[in-house]
């Protein structure tokens, strides 16, 4: 499932009550594939931001655009800053993807997230190259470093 689609999903209780809209995914980039650790969301009431552990997710309904949690979970305050090992996918979108030599490949615009695995994993980075709107899907194991730019290793 694309990250951009997940960001449009509502987080709901087992009874179907809407908790809030998903705003981002916190991932651990030290592992391959990247493991999703938390879902952040903005509540419908008061617009507060919270984070839910990924192990509390029960089901994803792509057609209805909702993600259901297993039961009542005490939400946490989302982490404030991204680190090199733990980061929000939203912080990576629009970053430049470059080769090890510094040659620009394109801009990251999306991610392929496997919601069928427990926990969820990020399998691919999607890059817009700009050459006639050509798009690339690159496995996350080819990501060498993430700093100002995202350095991609050769195949």
C-alpha positions in Angstrom: 0.0 0.0 0.0 1.3 3.4 -0.8 2.3 5.7 2.0 0.3 8.5 0.4 -2.8 6.4 0.6 -2.2 5.4 4.2 -1.9 9.1 5.1 -5.6 9.5 3.9 -6.8 6.7 6.2 -8.8 7.2 9.4 -7.7 5.2 12.5 -10.8 3.6 14.0 -11.7 1.5 17.1 -13.1 -2.1 16.7 -16.6 -0.5 17.0 -15.9 1.7 14.0 -15.5 5.0 16.0 -13.1 7.4 14.3 -10.1 8.3 16.4 -8.3 10.5 13.9 -6.5 10.7 10.6 -3.1 9.2 10.0 -0.4 11.8 9.6 2.8 9.9 9.4 4.7 6.6 10.0 7.7 6.3 12.3 10.2 3.8 10.9 13.4 2.1 12.0 15.8 2.4 9.1 18.5 0.3 10.7 16.7 -2.9 9.5 16.0 -4.1 6.0 13.2 -3.8 5.1 12.5 -0.7 7.3 10.1 -1.6 10.1 7.2 0.7 11.0 7.3 1.3 14.8 4.4 3.8 15.3 1.6 5.5 13.5 1.1 9.2 14.2 -2.3 10.8 13.9 -4.2 14.0 14.4 -7.4 13.6 16.4 -10.7 14.8 15.1 -11.5 16.6 18.4 -9.1 19.4 19.4 -6.7 18.4 16.6 -4.1 16.9 19.0 -1.3 14.7 17.7 -0.8 11.2 19.1 1.2 8.1 18.3 0.1 4.4 18.4 2.4 1.4 18.5 2.2 -0.6 15.3 1.5 -3.8 17.2 -1.9 -2.4 18.1 -3.1 -2.4 14.4 -5.6 -5.1 13.7 -6.7 -4.5 10.1 -6.3 -2.2 7.1 -9.3 -1.6 4.9 -8.0 0.0 1.7 -11.4 0.4 0.1 -12.9 2.2 3.1 -9.7 4.0 3.9 -9.5 3.0 7.5 -7.0 1.3 9.8 -8.5 -0.4 12.9 -6.8 -0.8 16.2 -7.2 -4.0 18.3 -8.9 -2.2 21.3 -8.4 0.7 23.5 -4.8 1.8 23.6 -3.5 4.7 25.6 -2.0 7.0 22.9 1.5 8.4 23.3 2.9 11.8 22.4 4.7 11.5 19.1 8.4 11.8 19.2 9.6 15.3 18.3 12.7 14.8 16.2 13.8 12.3 13.6 17.1 10.6 14.1 19.2 8.7 11.5 17.9 5.3 12.8 14.3 6.3 13.6 12.6 8.7 11.3 9.2 9.9 9.9 8.6 9.0 6.3 7.2 12.5 5.8 10.7 13.9 6.6 12.0 11.8 3.6 9.5 12.9 1.0 10.9 15.6 -1.3 14.5 14.8 -0.4 16.9 14.3 -3.3 18.0 10.8 -4.1 21.7 10.8 -5.3 24.3 8.2 -6.3 27.4 7.6 -4.2 29.2 10.0 -6.6 26.6 12.8 -5.7 24.8 12.6 -9.1 21.1 13.5 -8.7 18.7 10.6 -9.4 15.5 12.5 -8.5 13.2 13.3 -5.6 11.6 10.9 -3.2 7.8 11.2 -3.5 6.3 8.0 -1.9 7.0 4.7 -0.3 5.6 1.1 -0.7 4.5 0.0 2.7 3.6 -3.7 3.3 0.6 -3.7 5.6 0.2 -7.5 5.3 3.3 -8.1 7.5 3.3 -7.8 11.3 4.9 -5.3 11.9 4.4 -3.3 8.8 7.5 -2.8 6.7 8.7 -0.3 4.1 9.8 -2.3 1.1 10.5 0.4 -1.6 11.3 4.0 -2.1 9.6 5.7 -5.0 11.6 8.4 -6.8 10.5 10.8 -9.5 13.4 11.4 -11.9 12.0 14.3 -13.8 12.9 12.8 -17.2 9.6 12.7 -18.9 8.0 12.0 -15.4 9.9 8.6 -15.2 9.5 7.0 -11.8 11.8 4.5 -10.1 11.0 1.9 -7.4 14.2 1.2 -5.4 14.4 -1.3 -2.6 15.2 0.1 0.8 18.3 -2.1 1.1 19.9 0.1 -1.6 19.7 3.1 0.6 23.2 3.7 1.9 22.8 6.9 4.0 20.1 9.4 4.9 21.3 12.9 5.6 20.6 16.1 3.6 20.2 13.8 0.6 19.4 10.1 0.4 22.4 8.2 -1.1 21.4 5.2 -3.2 23.9 2.3 -3.7 24.2 0.7 -7.2 22.5 -2.6 -7.9 
